[in-house]
Amino acid sequence: MPGCPSDFVGISNEELKEKLISHGIDIEVPINDFTRSTMINKLIKTYGKETNTTSCSGEQILEKQQPAEKTVLYGINLSATEDLDASYSDQYFCESKAELVTIHSRYKEVRFKVCKNKEEALEFSLQRFSSLTNKPPPDADPSDYKTPNQQDLNKVKLAIERADSEALEQLIASNPKLLVTSSDVPTILQIRCHYNALHVAALSDNIFAAKVIIKHLNSEQLWELLYPHDQLTIRSSRRSNCLSSYLNSGDALLGETPLHFACKFGSSRVAATLITQSFIDMSKPNKEGETPYDIICCRKYPERKRQLQNLFSENYFVPVYRSPDNATPPILGKPVHRHSDKLVCMDTEERDRTPIKEQLLCRAWAGPLNQEKANQFYKDWKSPPGMKSPLYKSSRDRRMDPEKGLEYDGRQLAKNFNVGWREYWDFLGECCNLTDEDGKQLLENYIQRKCDTMKNKETDLVDDLEKLSLSPPSQPKFLCGDKPCKADYRALDALGEDIDVDKDKYPGIYQWKELMLEYKKP
């Protein structure tokens, strides 16, 4: 019969368990390396022998079970080390970590390896290694733009808050990293709150800044400046991921996206622009579980609540497709969803069913509408007024215009349906509605820029002509020069002759309209 715990060293845990059960000892915990000594002591007590200081203890058993600690041999390689002392020239191994630390503190180029024997250590020491400090530098940033500092970021934030679109354009053109970091994520303008540029635009209710930011993020030029050596597909992937991050990233406090901010603070125009983006997640909740729809106008402008709610339910647009040079007749498209690629250009399969083989771009659209109203709008737009209608003659004459005829009927229908309207203007280079505040501001900016450009070019010329007693050339009065062109007549038609223009707010438009009305008098 066993008399000392050392007698149980040779048995397995299963055999020990059987002995405990056979002697009626309760096994409260599994038998393993940690509980084995306790169970053995219980078994010894059952035999009637108590353990004492002279007998074997559980800790002694563990010591017997553990193999003897092996001596670790460290191979040393000093092939990359310069100015090596003679005392270390023949050393190729050591046996203690303290000695390793001493050698490493003296020679930074030393290499170590755990070896099984001295022969392996000797073989390791004879290998040749290059210097660690002469490694080639990591690949530099592919772009030449520096990471912006906080002062530059503050300038961008201030330009957005002040609605200074020109300053914002200049800042982005000077350094694209004001929008995109080296990791292809949005640049944070307000670090503590984790606001990106679209957050600030939504808070400021600045539709122009939101459009400028989205325009640059979607432009191939910005990504080519940042990654000039990347393939087009890779740059396209970077662009998509970054824009998605801009639209769907939450702030630090409540995890709210720019669309949350636009809805919460009643920024209906910013919200309408954000919703049209294909990567937007309109149902993403914040940390409180609230979607943008749930918090519409809870902070500001309750009178805009219905308008914002309609943005979430009315998702269809009726487009007009044109060729870039207007060489082919326009095509009225069927209603499309706001996230469809057909709002950019006509689908290839649909285009192949027409005699036109060149690419057709979306140059005007009405909406948003719900699906039923969109179908009705398309039906009314496709079928011009009948001969008995008072609008028949006017509509027929307008449709004779190959560049804006179809858009004329679309404008009238949009007024009747009380829905949004956008059309492309060549001289502005973008789509807008000249009757709303955004469109008027774009037209005003264009007129002011045109006048400022002419003034800068003619400053020196005016001085020379005055010396010769000649009158200086007059400033451009119309959109294209000293005389009205087709663009002037079409813009006036879209603006409306009967619409009053605020002289103080839009002085350029006011003067231009007065000249156009005088010019049209018989």
MARDOTOR-32860 format. One line per 10 residues: number of its first residue (from 0); their letters; for each residue y negated, z negated, x negated of C-alpha. Coordinates in steps of 0.02 Angstrom, whole numbers, padded with zeros to 5 digits. Layout:
NUM> A> Y/Z/X | ...
***
This chain:
0> MPGCPSDFVG> 00000/00000/00000 | -00169/00044/-00070 | -00269/-00098/-00140 | -00427/-00017/-00214 | -00541/00122/-00151 | -00498/00222/-00305 | -00324/00242/-00231 | -00399/00351/-00095 | -00489/00472/-00212 | -00351/00601/-00206
10> ISNEELKEKL> -00336/00614/-00017 | -00434/00736/00090 | -00553/00693/00231 | -00421/00743/00360 | -00291/00629/00281 | -00418/00487/00276 | -00456/00517/00460 | -00270/00506/00504 | -00253/00341/00410 | -00405/00269/00500
20> ISHGIDIEVP> -00334/00320/00670 | -00161/00252/00628 | -00239/00081/00589 | -00342/00082/00749 | -00511/00099/00665 | -00647/00181/00771 | -00724/00336/00691 | -00905/00335/00750 | -00969/00471/00635 | -00893/00626/00555
30> INDFTRSTMI> -00811/00597/00386 | -00904/00687/00246 | -00964/00653/00070 | -01097/00532/00134 | -00987/00429/00253 | -00824/00435/00154 | -00856/00278/00052 | -00899/00178/00210 | -00737/00231/00296 | -00635/00186/00142
40> NKLIKTYGKE> -00713/00011/00139 | -00667/-00009/00324 | -00489/00041/00284 | -00479/-00083/00139 | -00538/-00224/00251 | -00402/-00180/00374 | -00275/-00205/00236 | -00349/-00380/00212 | -00433/-00350/00045 | -00619/-00367/00026
50> TNTTSCSGEQ> -00719/-00271/-00102 | -00818/-00369/-00232 | -00925/-00334/-00383 | -00775/-00311/-00497 | -00688/-00186/-00383 | -00731/-00005/-00354 | -00874/00028/-00234 | -00914/00180/-00128 | -01046/00236/-00254 | -00917/00228/-00394
60> ILEKQQPAEK> -00802/00341/-00293 | -00940/00469/-00273 | -00968/00463/-00460 | -00785/00498/-00488 | -00788/00641/-00363 | -00939/00724/-00444 | -00902/00829/-00597 | -00982/00779/-00760 | -01154/00852/-00786 | -01147/01006/-00894
70> TVLYGINLSA> -01267/01039/-01034 | -01385/01183/-00987 | -01417/01308/-01125 | -01581/01404/-01121 | -01593/01568/-01216 | -01761/01604/-01299 | -01838/01775/-01331 | -01997/01786/-01437 | -01998/01974/-01468 | -02167/02000/-01381
80> TEDLDASYSD> -02249/01855/-01473 | -02371/01884/-01615 | -02409/01763/-01759 | -02242/01676/-01742 | -02218/01520/-01848 | -02072/01515/-01969 | -02005/01359/-01883 | -01973/01459/-01723 | -01925/01626/-01799 | -01739/01586/-01804
90> QYFCESKAEL> -01729/01482/-01645 | -01640/01571/-01505 | -01591/01429/-01387 | -01636/01252/-01333 | -01552/01121/-01225 | -01694/01026/-01141 | -01835/01070/-01023 | -01957/00968/-01124 | -01928/01083/-01271 | -01952/01234/-01156
100> VTIHSRYKEV> -02122/01169/-01103 | -02172/01141/-01284 | -02126/01318/-01334 | -02209/01396/-01181 | -02370/01299/-01209 | -02379/01372/-01385 | -02319/01551/-01352 | -02368/01622/-01182 | -02265/01780/-01212 | -02099/01686/-01226
110> RFKVCKNKEE> -01956/01728/-01108 | -01814/01611/-01057 | -01642/01634/-00982 | -01506/01512/-00931 | -01353/01558/-01034 | -01170/01506/-01027 | -01147/01494/-01215 | -01235/01520/-01380 | -01169/01697/-01399 | -01255/01749/-01237
120> ALEFSLQRFS> -01415/01661/-01294 | -01410/01753/-01460 | -01387/01920/-01372 | -01535/01883/-01259 | -01647/01834/-01405 | -01615/02001/-01492 | -01678/02106/-01345 | -01850/02187/-01359 | -01982/02155/-01224 | -02160/02220/-01206
130> SLTNKPPPDA> -02310/02106/-01192 | -02342/02024/-01024 | -02530/02025/-01046 | -02540/02213/-01073 | -02475/02261/-00902 | -02559/02412/-00822 | -02697/02361/-00701 | -02655/02368/-00516 | -02707/02520/-00418 | -02892/02512/-00381
140> DPSDYKTPNQ> -02961/02524/-00208 | -02950/02710/-00162 | -03127/02708/-00095 | -03286/02679/-00192 | -03358/02558/-00064 | -03378/02374/-00103 | -03325/02234/00011 | -03483/02186/00108 | -03558/02014/00085 | -03617/01900/00224
150> QDLNKVKLAI> -03796/01965/00214 | -03737/02142/00249 | -03631/02081/00395 | -03782/01989/00466 | -03881/02151/00461 | -03747/02238/00564 | -03742/02095/00690 | -03932/02096/00704 | -03937/02285/00729 | -03812/02269/00873
160> ERADSEALEQ> -03905/02125/00955 | -04072/02217/00941 | -03997/02379/01009 | -04055/02470/00852 | -03931/02614/00853 | -04014/02707/00710 | -04005/02557/00594 | -03824/02530/00643 | -03783/02713/00605 | -03866/02700/00435
170> LIASNPKLLV> -03774/02539/00390 | -03604/02611/00436 | -03641/02772/00342 | -03689/02673/00186 | -03528/02571/00187 | -03383/02602/00309 | -03309/02434/00260 | -03440/02354/00371 | -03320/02406/00510 | -03150/02411/00425
180> TSSDVPTILQ> -03082/02297/00289 | -02967/02349/00147 | -02821/02290/00255 | -02867/02410/00397 | -02917/02270/00514 | -03085/02241/00599 | -03222/02167/00492 | -03270/01996/00561 | -03458/01981/00585 | -03459/01801/00646
190> IRCHYNALHV> -03326/01710/00548 | -03320/01542/00636 | -03299/01623/00808 | -03198/01771/00740 | -03308/01902/00825 | -03290/02084/00777 | -03425/02214/00810 | -03363/02252/00987 | -03369/02067/01032 | -03552/02063/00981
200> AALSDNIFAA> -03590/02225/01076 | -03511/02155/01234 | -03606/01991/01219 | -03769/02086/01194 | -03732/02210/01336 | -03768/02349/01211 | -03682/02507/01269 | -03756/02612/01129 | -03686/02501/00993 | -03515/02501/01076
210> KVIIKHLNSE> -03516/02691/01081 | -03573/02705/00900 | -03436/02586/00841 | -03298/02674/00940 | -03362/02845/00886 | -03351/02799/00702 | -03181/02715/00720 | -03115/02873/00803 | -03193/02992/00678 | -03087/03072/00544
220> QLWELLYPHD> -03236/03067/00425 | -03240/02877/00411 | -03055/02866/00369 | -03068/03008/00245 | -03206/02912/00155 | -03099/02756/00148 | -02936/02844/00102 | -02976/03012/00023 | -02802/03034/-00051 | -02699/02990/00103
230> QLTIRSSRRS> -02612/03119/00210 | -02684/03160/00380 | -02540/03078/00473 | -02560/02916/00375 | -02748/02912/00407 | -02715/02944/00591 | -02595/02797/00597 | -02722/02685/00511 | -02855/02738/00635 | -02746/02702/00787
240> NCLSSYLNSG> -02693/02530/00724 | -02870/02479/00680 | -02944/02536/00847 | -02806/02445/00941 | -02845/02288/00841 | -03031/02305/00879 | -03000/02322/01066 | -02866/02189/01085 | -02907/02054/00956 | -02955/01885/01028
250> DALLGETPLH> -03090/01767/00969 | -03054/01599/00888 | -03103/01489/01035 | -03012/01560/01187 | -02926/01714/01117 | -03037/01829/01221 | -03049/02015/01183 | -03210/02118/01192 | -03158/02169/01368 | -03149/01985/01416
260> FACKFGSSRV> -03327/01963/01352 | -03391/02119/01442 | -03315/02062/01607 | -03365/01879/01589 | -03548/01918/01550 | -03564/02064/01672 | -03584/02201/01540 | -03524/02336/01659 | -03572/02484/01549 | -03483/02413/01397
270> AATLITQSFI> -03330/02371/01503 | -03326/02549/01571 | -03329/02618/01394 | -03193/02500/01332 | -03078/02537/01478 | -03080/02723/01440 | -02999/02692/01270 | -02814/02734/01266 | -02766/02582/01160 | -02847/02452/01274
280> DMSKPNKEGE> -02737/02317/01351 | -02825/02281/01515 | -02705/02142/01566 | -02701/02041/01405 | -02727/01855/01445 | -02833/01733/01346 | -02772/01560/01293 | -02803/01497/01470 | -02692/01635/01541 | -02840/01729/01616
290> TPYDIICCRK> -02853/01918/01611 | -03021/02008/01601 | -03011/02043/01788 | -02993/01857/01825 | -03159/01810/01744 | -03271/01952/01804 | -03454/01896/01811 | -03411/01711/01798 | -03558/01685/01680 | -03688/01818/01722
300> YPERKRQLQN> -03741/01954/01844 | -03636/01912/01998 | -03710/02064/02084 | -03609/02174/01965 | -03443/02097/02014 | -03393/02233/02137 | -03438/02369/02013 | -03330/02290/01877 | -03185/02261/01996 | -03186/02446/02039
310> LFSENYFVPV> -03164/02489/01856 | -02991/02410/01860 | -02933/02496/02019 | -03016/02667/01998 | -02926/02751/01855 | -02939/02938/01891 | -03062/03071/01835 | -03089/03253/01884 | -03123/03356/01725 | -03202/03524/01682
320> YRSPDNATPP> -03129/03618/01533 | -03228/03741/01428 | -03201/03836/01267 | -03311/03778/01122 | -03414/03939/01123 | -03411/03967/01313 | -03331/04136/01281 | -03211/04110/01427 | -03240/04050/01605 | -03228/03862/01634
330> ILGKPVHRHS> -03078/03785/01720 | -03083/03643/01846 | -02942/03524/01806 | -02840/03418/01926 | -02869/03229/01930 | -02805/03142/01772 | -02780/02960/01727 | -02911/02877/01616 | -02786/02855/01473 | -02723/03033/01479
340> DKLVCMDTEE> -02751/03150/01332 | -02812/03278/01460 | -02981/03191/01458 | -03000/03260/01281 | -02929/03435/01299 | -02820/03533/01417 | -02633/03507/01402 | -02545/03645/01304 | -02418/03682/01441 | -02553/03690/01574
350> RDRTPIKEQL> -02661/03803/01463 | -02514/03920/01434 | -02507/03953/01621 | -02682/04029/01610 | -02735/04191/01525 | -02841/04087/01404 | -02751/04050/01241 | -02886/03959/01143 | -02911/03771/01149 | -03008/03708/01299
360> LCRAWAGPLN> -03107/03547/01283 | -03156/03426/01420 | -03345/03452/01436 | -03381/03363/01600 | -03297/03241/01718 | -03326/03140/01875 | -03259/02965/01901 | -03184/02841/01896 | -03105/02857/02069 | -02945/02800/02151
370> QEKANQFYKD> -02811/02930/02167 | -02847/02974/02349 | -03034/02998/02320 | -03002/03094/02160 | -02893/03218/02253 | -03026/03238/02387 | -03162/03261/02255 | -03058/03396/02170 | -03030/03484/02335 | -03215/03483/02380
380> WKSPPGMKSP> -03267/03537/02206 | -03142/03679/02201 | -03198/03745/02371 | -03386/03783/02368 | -03491/03760/02526 | -03461/03884/02665 | -03584/04019/02712 | -03653/03914/02854 | -03692/03768/02740 | -03874/03749/02683
390> LYKSSRDRRM> -03808/03724/02507 | -03717/03891/02504 | -03855/03998/02427 | -03904/03865/02301 | -03723/03837/02249 | -03690/04024/02233 | -03843/04048/02124 | -03799/03901/02014 | -03621/03962/01989 | -03691/04120/01914
400> DPEKGLEYDG> -03740/04014/01763 | -03590/04031/01644 | -03632/03872/01547 | -03682/03744/01680 | -03640/03823/01847 | -03483/03722/01882 | -03569/03563/01824 | -03709/03587/01951 | -03589/03570/02097 | -03505/03423/02010
410> RQLAKNFNVG> -03671/03330/01997 | -03706/03352/02181 | -03533/03294/02231 | -03543/03143/02116 | -03703/03091/02207 | -03619/03113/02375 | -03465/03014/02322 | -03573/02886/02230 | -03466/02896/02072 | -03503/02914/01888
420> WREYWDFLGE> -03540/03081/01807 | -03538/03141/01626 | -03568/03313/01551 | -03586/03380/01375 | -03756/03432/01308 | -03758/03540/01152 | -03928/03483/01091 | -03877/03299/01106 | -03703/03325/01038 | -03620/03209/01165
430> CCNLTDEDGK> -03579/03182/01348 | -03697/03085/01462 | -03781/03081/01631 | -03966/03117/01612 | -04007/03025/01774 | -03946/02853/01718 | -04023/02736/01590 | -03902/02782/01451 | -03934/02968/01470 | -04123/02946/01478
440> QLLENYIQRK> -04120/02841/01321 | -04020/02974/01228 | -04142/03109/01283 | -04291/03001/01235 | -04217/02967/01062 | -04186/03152/01037 | -04365/03199/01080 | -04437/03062/00969 | -04326/03110/00821 | -04375/03292/00839
450> CDTMKNKETD> -04560/03249/00838 | -04541/03129/00690 | -04445/03260/00590 | -04579/03391/00619 | -04716/03269/00571 | -04632/03225/00406 | -04606/03407/00361 | -04784/03460/00403 | -04882/03316/00326 | -04919/03407/00164
460> LVDDLEKLSL> -04946/03573/00252 | -05076/03499/00370 | -05180/03435/00224 | -05180/03607/00142 | -05228/03695/00303 | -05370/03575/00339 | -05443/03613/00169 | -05440/03797/00217 | -05522/03756/00386 | -05366/03813/00478
470> SPPSQPKFLC> -05290/03722/00625 | -05122/03638/00592 | -04969/03698/00686 | -04937/03612/00852 | -04796/03489/00877 | -04642/03550/00972 | -04673/03527/01158 | -04500/03571/01220 | -04321/03536/01170 | -04303/03694/01065
480> GDKPCKADYR> -04481/03732/01010 | -04651/03782/01078 | -04578/03872/01229 | -04448/03815/01354 | -04271/03879/01332 | -04113/03873/01438 | -04079/03695/01378 | -04248/03638/01447 | -04218/03713/01619 | -04042/03646/01630
490> ALDALGEDID> -04093/03472/01572 | -04236/03469/01699 | -04116/03524/01834 | -03994/03384/01788 | -04133/03255/01775 | -04207/03306/01941 | -04385/03363/01972 | -04412/03232/02106 | -04357/03084/01998 | -04498/02978/01929
500> VDKDKYPGIY> -04493/02939/01743 | -04564/02777/01675 | -04709/02832/01564 | -04707/02673/01459 | -04519/02664/01436 | -04486/02850/01409 | -04650/02927/01347 | -04564/03076/01268 | -04469/03123/01427 | -04624/03096/01533
510> QWKELMLEYK> -04729/03216/01428 | -04589/03344/01417 | -04560/03340/01606 | -04745/03360/01645 | -04754/03512/01532 | -04599/03587/01612 | -04667/03564/01788 | -04832/03645/01738 | -04740/03788/01655 | -04637/03819/01813
520> KP> -04790/03833/01925 | -04819/04012/01983
***
